[in-house]
């Protein structure tokens, strides 16, 4: 932001550590897939001296080498931490996936960070999903800056991109989204495209030339000053508008020259408060170069304008019984409160937990209390255990560089916490605490799986439990109705990564099978049945006869059994036996093998034998009577109906409502939720929304979200039921 000369700390080969929260900056990079986040992280690491000129760390890998799956899929699929050092400040760069299926990793990064860099491509612009994340950060006051990448693109226009960003991100105050530097282009090449070779600081009015592969400062030419004047004046006015000095604007408009140092100090305060959002440009270094364009300026902004962890509000903390605890924010000497923001498995060191320390200081070999609550619906049982901390380290590519402690505000990798899961709280053994979990997206795409072979079956349960422990955006379900193992995911790519990790990390091969929706059966009208179980074949015989009447009940009634036997036709001790047989048959189904519900079964009459009647005989007779009644009646198939809420930008309301109608959905109503978004409430059969997570994303270009909750079972339309029966006959 100024014209300071920087030295490189030479961090390559050693762990970057922090002794105090004031010397830490936690920054998350946000942006769509392909915007250049990982490339930018590598460029910042090169400029900060954390890697060599070839962009490699000591083991020959790059700072972004983390997961073989990422190399195979050619995209980031998980949160990764790259620590660098600049001017004595440790910067924890949190690189997040841009693809929507891995939004859980993005949310973990937002939880661990104190500020955000929004990375947008000059070639692609700002997408709706990135706008949504911006609004979330805005709602909690997280400081944000914008980095424009891909300036080498033939159609890249930084000034136009700045206007687009102001429109997308500055709806309330466009003058709070302004550039700090303007790119300079060199001579045009044979294709007519002029590459960006440097930047001009609007406040310092200095030219920073990167054409030789390293930042060189000089004075701009006279011919360049007119281009800067309008942008500089607007930037100064934007900064003064955010100044705490209320007289400054009047003095400026009155013709007083404002000192550049004062402007920079006001700018830094406004950025740290989250009220001003500078736009910068960046590009990776050319081969053999030492610095990428704009990387020094970015590192300056992070170290001087982004807030320290002291300025990050502490998430709600309670004792284990729910009593609120009020702690000083980011006190290294305070009670230990840390949170597992990511869990992964390393082939060399085993399970690794990426931990953000919010209070206190974490040291190797400490015994800590591990507490996990509130994710039982995701297959995570509540747990409170004491565990010994293993080695502390800083991840750097495939390396783990040891550190001796992690102070409040810092991030660190912790080894050998065997019970800790993503989202768990770490606290002192003698003062256990619990931190409120962050909001995680609901997995709404079902993936039904089964073990490929008997050896896989033996390993499946352990592999799945480890998988969901690492990723709380997955939910594991053992469906009691369909007897399927269902892994609920955020999308197809998320599901692909889950299967790949089961295979490569845990050695479990699984087959994906069609997901079955739990159906029910019920009687459409009254029917009668007679169950006769009489066997006389030598020895002790079996004798039981019962007559029943079945009638439908309102939805949700279950099975009601009524005894109307008179005269002792069925002895009292065998009445419960008939009911037991009826309920057992109802659970198995009477037509298509689905549980029977919402009927009243009335026992009217029967016969018994003084010697040959028994509990087992009357159970069998009750089941036979129910089957006979079903054979004479019309049976309805009942399908589950979900109550669905779709949150959608107003532009897509018509398309979404039309799509819901094609899914046999009934729209119950709509309501405005502010900021140009509408909530559509509808009831939709679950048969129709198995892949809705994917289809809605496509329909809304990634800008919509939805929730679903079971409402009830109701009769399936005859034509749909018949089609289903035909499918079942073809695939028994």
N, C-alpha and C positions, 0 to 999 in steps of 0.2 A: 504493500500500500504506500510505501515511501520509496526512498532511494538508498536504503541501507545495504552495505556490503556484507555478504554472508560467507561464513566458512563452513566447510563440510565436516561433520563430526566423525566421519569414518566409522559408522556403526556396523559395517559388514563384519561378520565374524564374532560379534559379541551381543549379549542380550541388552536391550534397551530397558532401563529401569527408571523408576521415579521415587524420590525420597519424600515427596509432599504432594498433596492434591493440587496445589497451585501450579505444579509443573506437569500437569496431565491435561490433554485434550482428547476427548472421545468423540469421534466423527463417523457418522454412518453415511455411506454413499447410496443414493436412491436414484433409480431410473429404469427405463424399460430395457429389456434384453436387446443387446446390440448397440446400446448407447455409448459404450466404451468405459464402463466403470472399472473393470479389472485392468484395462490398459492404463487408465489414469492412475490407479494405485501403484502399478509398476513404475510409471514415470515419476511419481512423487518419491518412491523409494530410491530410485536412481539419483534424483536430484539431492535427496537427503544423505546420500552416501551409504545407504543400507545395502546396495547391490553394486556390482561392478559395471563397467560400461557396456558389457554384453547383456546386462539385465539378469545376471545369475548370482545366486548365493553360493556359499562355500561348497555345498554338495553337488553343484552343477545344475540344480533345479532353479526355478524362478520363485518369486514370492507368492505366486498364485498356484503353485503346485500343492494341491490338497487331496484330491480324490480322483482315482482312476475313472470313476463314472463321469466326472466332468470332462475329462479328455475324450471319452468315447462319445458323449452326447454333444460336445463342442459348445457347452454353455455352463454357467455356474448353476449349481443346484443346492448350494448350502452357504451359510454365513461363514466368512473367513476373516481372521484378524491379521493385520500387518502392522506391527509397531515400528515407527521410525522416530528419529530425533532431529529437531531443528531449533537452533539457538537455545539449547539447554532445555527445551520442552519436549516431553515424550508425547507423541501423537499416535493414538490407537485408531488406525483406519479400519473400519468395519465394512468390508465389501459384501454386498447382498445380491442375491439372484434377482434378475429383472423379470423372469417369467412368472406369470400369475400363479402357477401351481405351487410355487415355493414362497408364497407370501408369508408363511409362518416363520421362515428364516429372516425375512425382512422385518417382521414385527419383533423378533428377538433382537435384531440389530438396533431398532428404534429404542427398545427398552434399555440397552446397554450404553447408548450414546447420549451426549449432551447437546449435540448440534448435528445438522444434516447438510450434506452437499447434494443438490439435485443435479444429476448429470443428464443433459439433453443433447441430442445430436442435431447439428445444423442441417443435416440431410433429411431428417425425419420429423423434426418438430416435437411438440408436447402431446402425449397421448392422454386419454381420459383417466386411465388407471393412475398415472403419475399425478394428475390433478387431485384425485381422491386422497392420495397419500399426503400431498401438500396441505389439503384441508384438515386432515387429521393432525398433522404437526402444528398447524395454525391454531387448532382448538386447544392445544395444551401449551402454546407459546414457545415451542421449540425453535431456537434460532436456525435460520436457513440461508444458504447462499446457492447460486446457480452457476454451473460450469457448462459452457458450450463447447462441444467436441466436434470432431470430423470437419474441421474447417478446411481440410484439403479437398473436400468434395467439390465437384464442379459447380454445383448449385448452392454452395454455402454462402450465406450472407449474414454476417454477425449483427449488423444493425437491424435487419429484418427479424432475426431470431430474438434479439432483445425486445423488440416490440411484441412478438408473439408471447414471450415469457411474461411481459408486463400484463398482457391481456389475460393470460391463463392463470397467473399466480397473484396478480395485483388487483383483483376485482374491486376490493375495498379502497385501495390506494395505489394506483399505477405508479405514482412518483416514489413509492417505496421499493420498486424493482428497477434498478438502473445500473448501467455498466460503470466499472471503475477504470477500465482500460479500453482502448480501441485498437484492434489489430491493424498492422501495417502489412501490405503485400509487396513482394518483390517484383522483378520484371516477369512478364508473362512468358510461359513456355511455348513450345510448338503447338500445343493444343489450345492456346489462347487463355489458359488458366494461370492466374498469378498466385503463387504460394504465399502463405502468411509467414513473414520472417521476423516480426517483432511486435511490440506493444508500445503504446504511448499512454502514460499515466495521466488521467484527467486532472488529478489534484496536484501531483508533483510537476506535471508538464515535462517529464523526462521520457526519453526514448530508450527502450530496452530491446536491444537487437539480439536475436537468437540464431541468426543465419550461420554463424561459425560454430554452432553446437554448444555454445556457452553464453550466458547472459552478459552482454556488454552494454554499459550505460553511456548515453550521449544526449546532446540537445536536439530536439526536433528541428527540422528545417522550417524556414519562414513560410514555405508553401503549404506546410501541414497544419499550421496554427488555426487558419479559418475553419477547417473541418472540426477542430476540437472545441471551438468556442461555444457552440450551441449545446453540445453534450456536457461540457464542463459546467456551464451555467445551470443547466437543469440538475446536475448532480449536486452542486453546491446548495441549491435551493431545497433539494430533497433532504440533504443532510441537516440543514439548518431547521427544517420543519420538524425534525426529530430531536433537535437539541433541547437540553434541559434549560438552556439560557433563553428565556422567552423574549428577551430584548434583541437577540441576535438578528432575527429576520428584519425587524424595523431598521436596524443599523445597516444591514446589507442592502436593503431596498433603498436606503437613503444615500447609498454610494460608498459606504465604508468598506475598505478592503479587509476581508477576514483572513487572519493568519492561517496558513496551510496546516500548521501543527494543531491548531484548535479544531479545524475541520476534521482532521484524521482522528483526533481523540473523540469527537462527537460521533463520527462514523463508527468507530470501534464500540462505543457504548450502545449505539442503536442496533448494531448487529448482534451484540451479546444479549440485548433485551428481546430480540426477535421482532423488532418493529421495522427494520430496514434489511433488504435482501439484495446484496450486490450481485451483479452478473459479471463473470470472468470468462476468459477463453483459455483453452489448454489444448496441447497436442503432444504426442509422444516424441521423444528424442529420436533423431535420425541415427542410423547405424554408426556406432563409434562416438556419438556425441555424449556430452556429459550431462546436459540439461534439456528437458523438453520445454517447449514454449509454454509460458504461463505457469510453470510449476513453482518457481520461486515466489511469484505473486500469490499463488494459492497457499503455500506454506506460511507466508507472511500473514495472510488473512486468518488462517486457522490459529496460529500462535498468538496473534495480537487482537483479533476481533471475536473469535469464538469464546464462549464462556468456559470457566474452570468448573470442575465438578462441584465446587462450593455453591455454584449458582443453580444446580439441578435440584429441584424439590425431591425430597426423599419419598418414595412410595409408602403407602400406609403400612405400618408395622404394628403387630399385636403380640401379646403373649399367646401361648398355645391355647389358652381358654378364651381368647377373643378380646381380652382387655387391651385397649389402645396403649401403645408406648410412644412417647414423644421424645425423639432423639435429635441431637444437634446434627445438621446436615454435614456429612462427609468429615467426621471427626476421626483422625487416625488413632486417637487415644480412647475413643468411645467404645461401646459394646459392639462386638462383631456382628455385622449383618451383611451377608453376601448372597448372591443369587446365581444359580446355574442358568446361564442363558443359552447354552448349547452343550449337547453330549455327543461324543463321537468315539469310535473305536480306532485305535492306531495299531497297525500290525506289529509294532516293536514295543510300545509301552502299554498296550492294553487300552482300557477305557480312559478317556480324557474328558474333563469337564471344563468348559470355558466359563469363568466366573467373573462377575462384576462385583467388586467390593464397594458397598455403599457406606459402611461405617466400620471403624476399627482397623486392625491390621491382621492379615492372614500370613501364617508362617508354615514352613514344612514341618511335618510331624506333630502339628497341633491336633488334638482330638476335638472335633466339632460335632454339633448336633445337626442332623440332616432332617428337615421337615418338609413333607410334601402333602398338600391338602387341596381339595377343590377340583380334582381332575378324575374323579371316580367314573364319570360318564365316558371317559376316553380309555378306560381299561387300566387306569393308574390308581391302585389302592392307596388310601391315605396311609402315611407312614411317618414314624418318628423314631430315629435310630441315632446312635453315636458312632462315628467313624473316624479313623485316623487319617489325616491328610498325608498324601504321599509327596512326591517332589513337586515343586512349583517351577513353571517354565514359561517361556515366551515362544509361541509357535512362529516359525519363519520358514515358509515353504514346507519342506518335509522335515526340517530340523526342529528340535525342541531345545532351546537354550535355557539352562537352569538360572533361576533367580532365587534370592534369599528371603524375599518377602513381597507382599503386595499391599500397599497402603490404600486407605479409603479413596475412592475415585478411580482406581486403576482396574485393569483387566488382566487376568492371569489364567494359565492352564493348570489344572490340578489333576494329578494322577491318582489312580487307585481308589477313587470313591465308588465302591462297587454298588452301593444302594442309591446313590444320588441320581435323579432324573432331571431332565430339562424342566425348569420352573421351580425347582426346590430351593428352599432357603437354608443357608449355612449360618450357624450362630454358635456362640460359646456353649460348651457342654453344661456349664452351671447357670447359664442364663438363656435358655432356648427361646427363640423368637420366630415369628412367621411373617413373611412379607406377602402382601396381596399380589396375586398373579396378574400378569398382563393379559390383555384381551387376545385370544387366539381364534382364528377362523374355524368355523365348523366344517369338518370333512363331510361332503354330501355326495360323493361318487362311490358306490359300493363295488368292491372287488371280491368276488367269491373265489376261494382257493381251496385246493386240497393237495396233500402230499403226493409227490410223484411216485414214490416207492415206500416200502416199509422202513428202510433206513432213514428216509426223509421224514417219515411220520414221527419217528422217535425224536428228531431234532426240531420239528416244526414249532412246538409250543415255546421252547426256549428262544428260538430265533425271533418269533413274533413278539415275545415279551421284551426282548432287547430292542427291537425295532421301534416299538411304541414308546419305550423309555427314552429313546433318543429324540423322537419326533412327536410331541404332543398334538400336532395337527392331524395325526392319524388316530383312528379309533378302531379298536379290535372288538368284534362282536361274535359270540358263539350263539347263533340263533337257535333257540329251543324249538321253534315251530318247524323250520326247514332243515335243521341239523346241519347247517352250513357254517363254515368259518368265513367271516366277512371282514375284510380290511377296508375301512372307509377312508378315502383319500380326497385330495382337493382337485384332482384332475388326472388325465391320462399320463402326463409326464411324471407326476408325483407317484402314480401307481407303478410306472415303469422303473423308477428309481427304487421303490420298495422291493420289487421283485428281484432287481439286480443286486441289491444289498443282501437279500436273503440268500441268494445264490453265491455271490462272491465273498461276502464277509462271514456268513454263518454256515455256509456249506449246505443249504437247504434248497432243493429243487422242488418247485410247486407247479401245479397245473391250474390255469384259470378256467373256471366252469361258469355256466350261465347263472346269474344271480336270481334266486327264486323269491318271489313276493309271498309272504304268508297269507294264504287264503283261509276262509272259513266256509262252512256249509250251514244251511238252516232249512226248515220246512216252510214251503210256501203256503200251506193250509193244513187243516186238520187231517190226521190219518190214524188208523188203528193197526195194531200188530199183535200177533200171538206167537209166543216163544214156547216151543215144546222140546224139551230135552229129556227123552226117555230111552234108557238103555237097560236091557235085561239079558246079559250074556253070560250068566254063571257068576257065582260069587256075589259080592256086594254090588247092587245095581245103582242107577242114577235116575231120579224121577223129579222133574220140576216143570210146571206149566204156568205161564203167566200171561195175562192179557193187559195191554196198555193202550192208552190214547196219547197221541202227540199233537200239540198245537203250538203255533209260533208265538213268540213274545217280542216286545219292543227291543230294538238294538241295545246291546250292553247288558242284557238280563242274565246271560249265561245259561246254565242248565238248572231248571227247577224241577224237583221230584216231589210228587204228591201221592200219598197213600189213601185210597178210597176203598180198600178191601173190606168187605163185611162178612160176618159169619165164620171167620177163621179159614177162608178158602186157601189163603197163604198164611202159614203160621207166622206169628209176630217175629220170631227169631230170624226168619228168612227174608223179611221185608228189606232190611239193610243190604242183604245179599243181592236182591234184584236191583236196588239202586246202584250198588257197586258195579254190577255188570253193565247197566245202562251207561253209567259215566265212563267206564273203560271203553265201551264201544264208541261213545260220542267223541272221545279223545282221538280214536283212530279214524273217525269219519264214517259216513254211510254211503257215499256216492263216489267221490273222487279221491278219497284218502286225506281230506282236510278236516280239521276238528269241527264237530257240530256244536253250534252255539244258539242261544236265544230261543229255546223251546221249553215248554212245560210237558213233562212226561208224567202221566197219571196212571198208577197201577189200579186196575179196576177189579180183576178177578184172577183166579188161578186154581191149581190143584197141587196136592202134595201126597206123599206116601209116608206112612209111619216109619218105615225102615230105610227106604232108598232115597229119600230127599236129603239134601245136604246144602251147605253154603255154596260149594263149588257148582252144584247142579243149578241152583237158582241164579247164580251169577251168569252162567252160560245161557239160561233161559231168558234173562233180562236182555242180554246182548242180541240174541236171536230175535226177540220181539221188536227191538228197535230197528234191526235190519229189515224185517218184514214190513214194518210200517213205512220205511223209506222206499222200499220197492214199489209200494202202491201210491206214493205221493210224488209231487213235484218238488224237487230240491233246488234251492237257489244257491249259486256260488256267491259268496260275499268277498269283496275285495277291500283292502285298506285304503282309506282316503286320508290324505295329508292336508293339514292347514298350512298354506304356503304364503309367505310374505316376500314380495320382490321389491327391492329398493332400486330405483332406476332413474336416470336422468330424464327430464320431461320429454326430450326429443325422441325417446324410444318407447314411450308409454303405449302408443297405438300398436306398434309391432309386437310388444310383449303380450298385450291383451289378446291380440289376434292369435298369437302362438298358443296361449293358454287355452283358448277355445278349441283349437285343434287337438288338444290333449284331454278333451272331455272335462275341462276345468270350469268351475262356476266362480265368477268374480263376485266377491262379497262387498267390495268397496275400494275406494282409493282415498288417499289423504296426502296433502302437501307436507313435506318435512323440511322445507326451507332450502335455500341455495339451489333452486331449480331441480329438485328431486321429488319423486313421487313414490309412495309406498302403495303397492297393489296387494290387496288381501284376497286370496282365492282358496277354494277347495279343489284339489286335483287328485285323481286316483294314483296311487303309488306306482302302478304299472306304467304310467305315462311320464314319470319324472326320474327314471333310473339314470339317465344320462343328461339330466337337465343342467347340471353344473357345467357341462361342456357346451351344450346348446345355447344356454343363456349368455355365456361368455362370448360366443361367436356373434350372437344376435346384438349384443350391446357393446361390442368392441372392448370387452373387459371392464366396463364401467358399472356393471350391475352386481348386486349380491342378493342372495335369497336365504330364507330360513324355512325349515319344514318341521312339522310336529304332527304326530299321529292324532287324528280326530276320531275316527270310528271305522267300522266295517259296514259296507252297505251293498245291496244286491248289484251284481255285475250285469250290464245289459246282455240280453240273450245272444246277440250276434257275436259279442266279444267273448262270452263264455264258451260258445260253440267253437270259435276259432282256437281258443286255448285248449279245449278238449282234443281238437284235431292235432294240435302241436304235441300234446302229451302222448297221444297215440303213436305219432311218428317217432318221438324220442322218449320212450318209456324210462 
